[in-house]
Amino acid sequence: MKTILTLLMFALILPLHAQEHRHRLGAGANYWVPLNDLARDIDDDGFSYFISYQSRPDLIGWDLSVEFLPDRFGEDAIAPQFHFILGRGIYAAAGAGWMHRDGSFADDPFYSLRVGLNFQVLPGLFLDIFGNYRFNDETDLKDEDTKLDTDTVFLGAALRISL
């Protein structure tokens, strides 16, 4: 399943890549909180950090990111993800990614919906402020008998430079 989704993402990216467009490289941070109260005595909110590469040729674009989640529910994690973007200044995005922790990727991807405000602060420098809802994200925590639903909301910001 992961292989098919990865191939599909690249098949959809290639036609967009052939057009004249703007490339942006950026970094940012998220504050995240799960929607459900977790049953364990752990931190159930936190910060994550990410780097991203965007292609925004017109009203439709894409974003490829790698997010670093230190101490996510008691464990460190990395989450590569991909979003399709619709809009320019005010935008919406939908995407998917995989959580990597304890040396392996999760069995199922998580899905993400995002709304944001993207604007130029200086020539070639953009500020992106967004809200993100991530769902279908379950995790097995140490010493727990069942998987916990970890649907999560994020408030994030990124600075991006045009390449």
N, C-alpha and C positions, 0 to 999 in steps of 0.2 A: 504494500500500500504506500509506504514512504517513497519508494522508487518511482511509482507511477505519478504521485503528486509532484515530486521533484522534476521529472521529465516534463510534465504538463506546464509547470511554472516556467521552465526554460523555453518551451515551445511558444508560450505566450509573450515572453520577454523579447525574443529575437526580432519580431516584426517592429516592435516599438523602438528597439535599439537602432534600427536602420534609418529612422527619421532624424532630422536635425532637431536637437533638443538641448536642454540644460542639464548638466550633471552637478550634483551637490554632494559634498562630503561633510558629515557632521557628527557631533557628539552631544549627549544630553543626559538627563536624569529623570527618573520617575519616582513618585511617591505612590505606593500601592497599599490597598486594604482589601481583604477578602470580604465578600458579601455575607457569608455565614460566620457566626462565632464558632471558633474551633474548640474542641473539647479538651485540648491539652494546655498545659501551662507553658506556652511558648509565645514568642513575639508574633502577633498575627497582623503586623503591618511592617513596612520598611521602605527602604530606598533601593532602587536599582539604577544601573548606569548602562549606557549603550553607545555604540558607534553605528553609523548608518551611511549608506550610499543611496542616493535618489536619482531617478531620471524623471524629469517633469517637462515633457515636450510641449504640452498644451493643457487641455482640461483633464486629460487622462495620463497618469504616470504610475510609477512603482517605487517601492522602497525596500531595500534589503538591509536588515539590521541584525546585530548580535548584541543581546542584552546580558549583562552580568548581574546576578541576583545574590549578593552575599547574605548569608543567614536567612534564606527563604524557608520559613517554617522549621528553623533549626539546622538547615543544610544549605551549602552553597550550590548554585545552579547556574547554567548558561542556557540561553534560549535563542537560537537562530530563528528568524522569522521573515516573512515576506508579506507586503501589503500592496494592493492595488489602490491608487489614489484617484479621486474624482473631484476636481475643483482646483482653484488657484489660491486666492487669499483665504476664503472660507472653504473648507474641504471636508470630505468624508472618505473613509478608507475601510477596506475589509481585507483580512488576511488570515494567515495561519502560521504556526511554528511548532517546534518540538522542544520540550524541556529536557535538558541533559543534566543528570545528577548521579552521584554514586558510580561514575564510570560508564553509564549507559543512557541511551535515549528512552523516553517514555514510550509505551506501546502505542498510544494514540496522540495525534496532534492536538493542540489547543487552537481555538478560533478567536478572532479579534475583530471588534468594530471600533472605529475611531472617528472623532470629529475634532477639527482643529482650526486654528487661525495661524496662517503663515504670512509673514510680511517682511519686506526688506528694511533693514535698519541702517545699512550703509551700502554703497555699491559693492555687489558681490557677496554680501553677508546677510543672511536671513535668520529670523527668529521664528520658531515653530512652537506654539503652545497648544496642547491637546488634552482631551480626555479619552480614555481607552477602556473598553469593557472586554475582558478576556473570559471565555467560557469553554466548557467541555474539558476542563483541566482538573483531573483528579490526581491525587498523590497518595502513595503509601508512606506514611511517616513511621519512623522507628518506634517500636513497641506498641503499635496500633494494630488492631485486628481487622479493620476494614479500611477501604479507601475513603478518603474525605473529599467532599466537593469543595473545590477551591476557586470557584468563580470569583474574579477579582476586578476591581476598578482601579484605574491608574490616572494620575494627573501628572503630565510630563511637559518638559520643555527641552528644546534642542537649538543649538546654534549651528548653522550650515554655511559653508562657503561654496560659491560657484567655481567649478573647475573649467 
